């Protein structure tokens, strides 16, 4: 299960980076440390344009976690859309953090074929699933569809043109339908996912385009390694 929890998993190095970027003096530094312990103020600080600019313009890898990287950049691209909820930005950041850890970035060209088989298997499993299992399956199908169509859009389109693989509209329909269905389960409310799923269902296309922009223009995910951050295997 993916939860909106990037902000609560920020590390000491993340806070040190934020304070260093935004503080102009020792007094500012002390104040920021105190402010970062307050959730509402912390969220406002993480929205600061200076912070996203420092991440994007750094010529070197930064000692920050994937959680901070993805949250700040997701907020940046989503603030120009109808998806303004910090919880939804946090959820998408957590989704990217989780999927990119396990995705084979070297084999992005095969994503259309593999993802179709993967989704077909899950659809077959759905017919035999219990209510709880169905919620988990629908959540995962929606999340997976958003990840594939958002991060691998160019590869999906290439596979569609060359080999007749499922198109981006297929993933949009799959994601939109399953977010809408998953939002109706009791578990969605229990795990504070109902409002997020509803927002993603209604704005899937817009969010997908924002992730396309994030992947190509900001993260340059055509390369096997993520830029800007240090070894992700040691992040918490």
C-alpha positions as CSV (number, residue, x, y, z in Angstrom):
1,X,0.0,0.0,0.0
2,X,1.1,3.5,-0.8
3,X,0.4,6.2,1.8
4,X,0.9,9.9,1.9
5,X,3.9,9.8,4.2
6,X,6.9,11.5,2.6
7,X,6.7,14.5,4.9
8,X,6.8,12.4,8.0
9,X,9.8,10.4,6.7
10,X,12.0,13.4,6.2
11,X,15.5,12.9,7.6
12,X,17.8,15.0,9.7
13,X,19.9,15.7,6.6
14,X,16.7,16.9,4.9
15,X,16.0,19.4,7.6
16,X,19.6,20.5,7.7
17,X,19.4,21.1,3.9
18,X,16.2,23.1,4.2
19,X,17.6,25.2,7.0
20,X,20.8,25.8,5.1
21,X,19.0,26.9,2.0
22,X,16.5,29.2,3.5
23,X,18.4,30.7,6.4
24,X,20.3,34.0,6.0
25,X,21.7,34.2,9.5
26,X,22.1,32.2,12.7
27,X,18.9,33.7,14.0
28,X,17.0,32.5,10.9
29,X,18.6,29.1,11.3
30,X,17.3,28.7,14.9
31,X,13.8,29.9,14.0
32,X,13.5,27.6,11.0
33,X,14.5,24.6,13.2
34,X,11.7,25.4,15.5
35,X,9.2,26.1,12.7
36,X,9.9,22.8,11.0
37,X,8.5,21.0,14.1
38,X,5.1,22.5,13.4
39,X,3.3,20.6,10.7
40,X,1.4,23.6,9.1
41,X,4.5,25.8,9.1
42,X,6.6,23.0,7.8
43,X,4.3,22.5,4.9
44,X,4.5,26.2,4.0
45,X,8.3,26.1,4.2
46,X,8.5,23.1,1.9
47,X,6.5,25.1,-0.7
48,X,9.1,27.8,-0.8
49,X,10.3,28.5,-4.4
50,X,13.9,29.0,-3.1
51,X,13.9,25.4,-1.9
52,X,12.8,23.8,-5.2
53,X,15.2,26.1,-7.1
54,X,18.1,25.0,-4.9
55,X,17.3,21.4,-5.6
56,X,16.9,21.8,-9.3
57,X,19.9,24.1,-9.9
58,X,22.4,22.2,-7.8
59,X,25.4,21.0,-10.0
60,X,26.2,18.3,-7.5
61,X,24.3,15.4,-5.9
62,X,22.6,16.6,-2.7
63,X,22.5,14.9,0.7
64,X,18.7,14.7,0.7
65,X,16.3,11.8,0.7
66,X,14.1,10.8,-2.2
67,X,11.1,11.7,0.0
68,X,12.2,15.4,0.1
69,X,13.1,15.4,-3.6
70,X,9.9,14.0,-4.8
71,X,7.6,15.9,-2.4
72,X,9.1,19.3,-3.3
73,X,9.1,18.6,-7.0
74,X,5.6,17.1,-7.0
75,X,4.3,20.2,-5.3
76,X,6.0,22.3,-7.8
77,X,4.4,20.7,-10.9
78,X,1.0,20.1,-9.3
79,X,0.5,23.6,-8.0
80,X,-0.2,24.7,-11.6
81,X,-3.0,22.1,-11.8
82,X,-6.3,21.7,-10.1
83,X,-4.7,19.2,-7.7
84,X,-3.8,21.6,-4.9
85,X,-4.0,19.2,-1.9
86,X,-0.7,18.7,-0.1
87,X,-1.9,15.2,0.9
88,X,-2.3,14.3,-2.8
89,X,1.1,15.7,-3.6
90,X,2.6,13.7,-0.7
91,X,0.8,10.6,-1.9
92,X,2.2,11.0,-5.4
93,X,5.7,11.6,-4.0
94,X,5.4,8.5,-1.9
95,X,4.2,6.6,-5.0
96,X,7.3,7.7,-7.0
97,X,9.6,6.9,-4.1
98,X,8.1,3.4,-3.8
99,X,7.9,2.5,-7.5
100,X,11.2,3.9,-8.6
101,X,13.0,1.9,-6.0
102,X,11.8,-1.3,-7.7
103,X,11.4,-0.2,-11.3
104,X,14.1,-1.4,-13.8
105,X,15.0,1.9,-15.3
106,X,17.4,0.2,-17.8
107,X,14.5,-1.6,-19.4
108,X,12.0,1.3,-19.9
109,X,11.7,0.3,-23.6
110,X,9.8,-2.8,-22.6
111,X,7.4,-1.1,-20.2
112,X,4.4,-1.4,-22.6
113,X,4.6,-5.1,-23.0
114,X,5.4,-6.0,-19.4
115,X,2.9,-3.6,-17.8
116,X,0.0,-5.0,-20.0
117,X,0.8,-8.5,-18.8
118,X,1.1,-7.3,-15.2
119,X,-2.2,-5.5,-15.3
120,X,-3.9,-8.5,-17.0
121,X,-2.7,-10.8,-14.1
122,X,-4.1,-8.4,-11.5
123,X,-7.4,-8.1,-13.3
124,X,-7.7,-11.9,-13.3
125,X,-6.8,-12.0,-9.6
126,X,-9.5,-9.4,-8.9
127,X,-12.2,-11.9,-9.9
128,X,-11.2,-14.2,-7.1
129,X,-10.3,-11.6,-4.5
130,X,-11.9,-10.9,-1.1
131,X,-13.1,-7.4,-0.4
132,X,-9.8,-6.4,1.3
133,X,-7.7,-8.0,-1.4
134,X,-9.9,-6.2,-4.1
135,X,-9.2,-2.9,-2.5
136,X,-5.4,-3.6,-2.5
137,X,-5.5,-4.8,-6.1
138,X,-7.5,-1.8,-7.3
139,X,-5.2,0.6,-5.4
140,X,-2.2,-1.0,-6.9
141,X,-3.6,-1.1,-10.5
142,X,-4.4,2.6,-10.2
143,X,-1.0,3.5,-8.8
144,X,0.8,1.4,-11.3
145,X,-1.1,3.0,-14.2
146,X,-0.3,6.5,-13.0
147,X,3.4,5.6,-12.6
148,X,3.7,4.0,-16.0
149,X,1.8,6.7,-17.9
150,X,3.4,9.5,-15.9
151,X,7.0,8.4,-15.9
152,X,7.3,6.3,-19.0
153,X,4.9,8.2,-21.3
154,X,7.4,8.4,-24.2
155,X,8.2,4.6,-24.0
156,X,4.5,3.8,-23.9
157,X,3.8,5.9,-27.0
158,X,6.7,4.3,-28.8
159,X,5.5,0.8,-28.0
160,X,2.0,1.7,-29.0
161,X,3.2,3.0,-32.4
162,X,5.6,0.2,-33.1
163,X,3.9,-2.9,-31.6
164,X,0.3,-2.0,-30.9
165,X,0.8,-2.0,-27.1
166,X,-1.8,-0.3,-24.9
167,X,-1.9,3.4,-25.4
168,X,-1.7,6.2,-22.8
169,X,-5.5,6.4,-22.9
170,X,-5.6,2.8,-21.8
171,X,-3.6,3.6,-18.7
172,X,-5.6,6.7,-18.0
173,X,-8.9,4.7,-18.2
174,X,-7.4,2.0,-16.0
175,X,-6.1,4.4,-13.4
176,X,-9.2,6.6,-13.3
177,X,-11.6,3.6,-13.0
178,X,-9.6,1.9,-10.3
179,X,-9.0,5.1,-8.2
180,X,-12.8,5.7,-8.4
181,X,-13.6,2.2,-7.4
182,X,-11.0,2.0,-4.6
183,X,-12.3,5.2,-3.1
184,X,-15.6,3.5,-2.4
185,X,-14.1,0.8,-0.1
186,X,-14.2,1.1,3.6
187,X,-10.4,0.6,3.7
188,X,-10.0,3.9,1.7
189,X,-11.6,5.9,4.5
190,X,-9.8,3.9,7.1
191,X,-6.3,4.7,5.7
192,X,-7.2,8.3,4.8
193,X,-7.0,7.6,1.1
194,X,-10.6,8.3,0.1
195,X,-10.2,12.0,-0.7
196,X,-6.9,11.4,-2.4
197,X,-8.3,8.6,-4.6
198,X,-11.3,10.7,-5.5
199,X,-9.0,13.7,-6.5
200,X,-6.8,11.5,-8.6
201,X,-9.7,9.8,-10.3
202,X,-11.2,13.2,-11.3
203,X,-7.8,14.7,-12.4
204,X,-5.9,11.7,-13.7
205,X,-5.1,13.2,-17.1
206,X,-3.9,16.4,-15.6
207,X,-1.7,14.7,-13.0
208,X,-0.3,12.3,-15.7
209,X,0.8,15.3,-17.7
210,X,2.4,17.0,-14.7
211,X,4.4,13.8,-14.0
212,X,5.4,13.7,-17.7
213,X,6.9,17.2,-17.2
214,X,8.5,16.2,-13.9
215,X,10.1,13.1,-15.4
216,X,11.5,14.7,-18.6
217,X,12.2,18.3,-17.6
218,X,13.0,18.1,-13.9
219,X,14.3,14.6,-13.1
220,X,15.6,13.5,-16.5
221,X,14.5,10.0,-16.0
222,X,15.6,8.8,-19.4
223,X,18.9,8.0,-17.6
224,X,19.2,4.9,-15.4
225,X,20.1,6.8,-12.2
226,X,18.2,9.5,-10.5
227,X,20.0,12.9,-10.4
228,X,20.5,15.2,-7.5
229,X,20.3,12.8,-4.6
230,X,22.8,10.6,-2.9
231,X,22.6,6.8,-2.4
232,X,18.9,6.1,-1.9
233,X,19.5,2.7,-0.4
234,X,20.4,4.3,2.9
235,X,17.4,6.6,3.1
236,X,14.7,6.0,5.7
